[in-house]
């Protein structure tokens, strides 16, 4: 009796001895085992809460995975925060040092600014002085240069004479007109050589030519001829409306015009006057022109009498002084 699956009992009674098996005679192989009979276990029903439990466990597992990810991220953030705190600490220390340096530099800057203000004031004062000196120097240099140019221009015109009042024709040979004028009006029979002879200014209408003929400018080939004509004109044209003058640059002419009233006054007072270029000599004294000063009538009369006293005959014991007069 053997107890098998499911409580089934099997009985073997072959009558064979030990080592003998049924099937073939005297066979030494054991007999095949009998086929087992499969018995299915009894059918059981799974409760519904089991599936719900497994779902909740799955969801919890997913959330735990997310929490792991969040934990890793938090660890990174904490690490970064720690690093930032270290950097902030370093920045605070650096900022503190910088503030101290800035404060120190601010004090230095204030000192430098005060020094700069002092230096700027000194530079401004020096600049004013330099400008004043430069202006005076430049004005002097410019005036000297202007005088040199005027002198050169005057020298280039020293051989020229200007004939004023000579009758003008629409078609004329100016050279021949001048020769005829000197022969008829000035009684000069000598042949004179000219470098150039021409009328001054633009041509005028017939009526203007009759009333205001243009002056003639003549450049003499020889200074002696020019001087002869000038001296002859002084006596030969006296009392006429014809004049022979020296030619000068406009600025020199303007200076001479300012001296004409003084020369006339000195001449009427009996003084000896000589006008050379733009310099007037009265009784051998150089006349010094001064700017007019507004004064009372009595002061002007006093100055006029004083000016006339300059032309009175002087004794040997009286000193000579340069005549001056306030004129415009």
Residue pairs with C-beta under 8 A, 6 or more apart in sequence:
1 9
1 10
1 11
2 9
2 10
3 9
4 10
5 36
5 37
5 39
6 37
6 39
8 37
10 34
14 22
16 22
19 28
20 26
20 27
21 27
21 28
21 29
21 30
21 31
22 31
23 29
23 31
150 249
150 251
150 252
153 248
153 249
153 252
154 248
154 249
154 252
154 277
157 246
157 247
157 248
157 249
158 223
159 195
159 219
159 220
159 221
159 223
159 226
160 217
160 218
160 219
160 220
160 226
160 246
160 247
161 217
161 218
161 220
161 226
161 229
161 230
161 244
161 245
161 246
161 247
162 200
162 215
162 216
162 217
162 244
162 245
162 246
162 247
163 178
163 181
163 215
163 216
163 217
163 218
163 242
163 243
163 244
164 215
164 242
164 243
164 244
164 245
165 213
165 240
165 241
165 242
165 243
166 177
166 178
166 181
166 213
166 215
166 216
166 242
167 177
167 213
168 199
168 204
168 209
168 213
168 214
169 177
169 209
170 206
170 209
174 197
174 198
174 199
174 216
175 194
175 197
177 216
178 194
178 197
178 216
178 218
179 192
182 188
182 192
182 229
183 189
185 236
185 237
185 240
185 242
186 229
186 232
186 233
186 236
186 237
187 232
187 236
188 228
188 229
188 232
190 225
190 228
192 220
192 221
192 225
192 229
193 220
193 221
193 222
193 225
194 218
194 219
194 220
194 221
195 219
195 220
195 221
196 217
196 218
196 219
197 216
197 217
197 218
197 219
198 216
198 217
199 214
199 215
199 216
199 217
200 214
200 215
200 216
200 217
201 214
201 215
203 214
204 212
204 214
217 247
220 226
220 229
229 244
230 244
230 246
233 243
233 244
237 243
237 244
248 256
248 277
248 278
252 277
252 278
255 278
256 275
256 277
256 278
258 289
258 327
258 328
259 275
259 278
259 280
259 287
259 289
261 327
262 280
262 282
262 287
262 289
262 325
262 327
263 273
263 275
263 280
263 282
265 307
265 308
266 273
266 282
266 310
266 311
266 323
267 273
269 307
269 308
269 310
269 311
270 311
270 312
271 282
271 283
271 310
271 311
272 282
272 283
272 284
273 280
273 281
273 282
274 280
274 281
275 281
279 286
279 287
280 286
280 287
281 287
282 310
282 311
282 323
283 310
283 311
283 320
283 323
284 320
285 310
285 320
285 321
285 322
285 323
286 322
287 322
287 323
287 324
287 325
288 322
288 323
288 324
289 324
289 325
289 327
290 324
290 325
290 326
290 327
291 326
292 326
292 327
292 328
293 326
295 303
303 325
303 326
307 323
307 325
310 323
314 320
